[in-house]
Amino acid sequence: MPDVFAQAEELVRTRIPGTRKGSDEPAYKHSLRVADTLKSHGYPDEVVLAGILHDIVEDGATSFDELLRLGFSERTVGLVRLCTHDDMIEGGDARWIKMMAGLVDARDPQAWAIKAADLNDNLKSSHTMPPDRARFMREAKGPFFLRLSFNEIGSEPVWKELKSTVVSLQK
């Protein structure tokens, strides 16, 4: 599957523009770190691919149908779909809450793992965000996510890693 990984990396590198939330780091690097976290915890290739692609629909002007046409599996695209905000909903926090509700309904531990890796990386870079946004991430989003995902992945190393980050940022 190395060709698919190279294709996914090229897709995020060329389609996710700009820099990362208040830093000068290219935005696409976040997607690669999410995938690296999933890989380091032993998740299967389709999950790691979804980790690379988790922001491509929201931030990279790419549709789910296009991902399928490009040859990504139904499973990978399904995971990306579960981890993608609905742009029809106004307000970022409302979109995130709706996505969380979808994860609760889906009961898919691998999708929860992708979002745990995603949130963990976002929290680690929250110091570059405006102070009120960073505080919301640390004090609300992180603990809320941990509580919602506990029954699905609370024993998984990726969840425990996120919990450690949340606890360290609340000190």
C-alpha positions in Angstrom: 0.0 0.0 0.0 2.9 2.5 -0.1 1.6 4.1 -3.3 -1.7 4.9 -1.5 0.3 6.5 1.4 2.3 8.6 -1.0 -0.8 9.6 -2.8 -2.5 10.6 0.5 0.5 12.6 1.6 0.8 14.4 -1.7 -2.9 15.2 -1.6 -2.7 16.9 1.9 0.6 18.6 1.0 -0.9 20.2 -2.2 -4.5 20.8 -1.1 -4.3 21.9 2.5 -3.1 25.5 2.2 -1.7 27.9 4.7 -0.1 27.6 8.1 -1.1 26.0 11.3 -3.3 27.9 13.7 -1.2 30.9 14.5 2.2 29.4 13.7 4.4 29.4 10.6 4.2 25.6 10.2 2.5 24.4 7.0 -1.0 23.2 7.9 -0.7 19.8 6.2 2.0 18.7 8.7 -0.7 18.2 11.3 -2.3 15.5 9.2 1.0 13.7 8.9 1.5 13.8 12.7 -2.0 12.4 13.3 -1.1 9.5 10.9 2.3 9.0 12.7 0.5 8.8 16.0 -1.9 6.2 14.7 0.8 4.2 13.1 2.9 4.3 16.3 0.0 2.7 18.2 -0.4 -0.1 15.7 -3.5 0.9 13.8 -4.1 -0.8 10.4 -3.2 0.9 7.2 -6.8 2.1 6.4 -6.9 3.9 9.7 -3.5 5.5 9.2 -4.6 6.6 5.8 -7.8 8.1 7.2 -5.5 9.9 9.7 -3.6 11.5 6.9 -6.8 12.4 5.1 -8.9 13.5 8.1 -8.9 17.2 7.2 -8.8 17.0 3.4 -12.5 17.5 3.0 -12.8 20.4 5.4 -9.6 22.1 4.5 -8.6 20.8 1.1 -11.5 21.3 -1.3 -11.8 17.5 -1.8 -15.1 15.5 -1.7 -15.7 12.0 -0.4 -16.6 10.9 -3.9 -13.2 12.2 -5.2 -11.4 10.2 -2.5 -13.2 7.1 -3.7 -12.4 7.9 -7.4 -8.7 8.3 -6.4 -8.8 4.8 -5.1 -9.0 5.1 -1.4 -11.1 2.3 0.1 -14.7 2.6 1.3 -13.4 2.0 4.8 -10.8 4.7 4.7 -13.3 7.2 3.2 -16.0 6.1 5.7 -13.5 6.9 8.6 -12.7 10.3 7.0 -16.5 11.0 6.8 -17.0 10.2 10.5 -14.1 12.6 11.3 -15.3 15.5 9.1 -17.4 18.5 10.2 -20.6 19.1 8.4 -20.1 22.5 6.7 -23.9 23.1 6.5 -23.8 23.7 10.3 -22.9 27.3 11.2 -20.2 27.8 13.9 -17.2 25.7 14.5 -18.1 24.5 17.9 -21.6 23.4 16.8 -20.0 21.5 13.9 -17.6 19.8 16.3 -20.4 18.8 18.7 -22.5 17.4 15.8 -19.5 15.4 14.6 -19.0 14.1 18.2 -22.7 13.0 18.2 -22.0 11.1 14.9 -19.1 9.3 16.5 -21.3 8.4 19.5 -23.9 7.0 17.1 -21.4 5.2 14.9 -19.6 3.4 17.8 -16.5 3.0 15.7 -13.4 2.7 17.9 -11.1 3.4 14.9 -12.8 6.7 14.1 -12.6 7.7 17.8 -8.9 6.9 17.7 -8.4 9.2 14.7 -10.1 12.0 16.5 -8.1 11.3 19.7 -4.9 11.6 17.7 -6.2 14.7 16.0 -7.3 16.4 19.2 -4.0 15.5 20.9 -2.0 17.2 18.2 -4.3 20.2 18.3 -3.9 20.5 22.0 -0.1 20.2 21.8 -0.1 23.3 19.5 -2.8 25.2 21.3 -0.3 27.7 22.6 -0.3 29.3 19.2 -4.0 29.9 19.3 -5.8 33.0 20.7 -5.9 32.6 24.5 -9.6 32.1 24.7 -9.6 29.4 22.1 -6.7 27.6 23.7 -8.4 27.7 27.0 -11.6 26.3 25.5 -9.6 23.5 23.9 -7.8 22.6 27.2 -10.7 23.1 29.6 -13.8 22.0 27.6 -13.0 20.2 24.4 -10.3 17.9 25.7 -12.2 16.7 28.9 -15.5 16.5 26.9 -13.9 14.3 24.3 -12.3 12.1 26.9 -15.6 11.5 28.6 -17.5 10.8 25.4 -14.8 8.4 24.0 -14.0 6.5 27.2 -16.4 3.6 26.7 -15.1 3.1 23.1 -11.3 3.6 23.5 -10.5 4.4 27.1 -8.2 1.4 27.4 -6.3 2.3 24.1 -2.8 3.9 24.3 -4.0 6.7 21.9 -6.7 7.6 24.4 -4.3 7.5 27.3 -1.8 9.7 25.4 -4.6 12.3 24.9 -5.6 12.1 28.6 -2.0 12.7 29.6 -1.9 15.8 27.3 -5.2 17.1 28.7 -4.0 16.6 32.3 -0.7 18.3 31.7 -2.3 21.3 30.0 -4.7 21.8 32.9 -1.9 22.4 35.4 
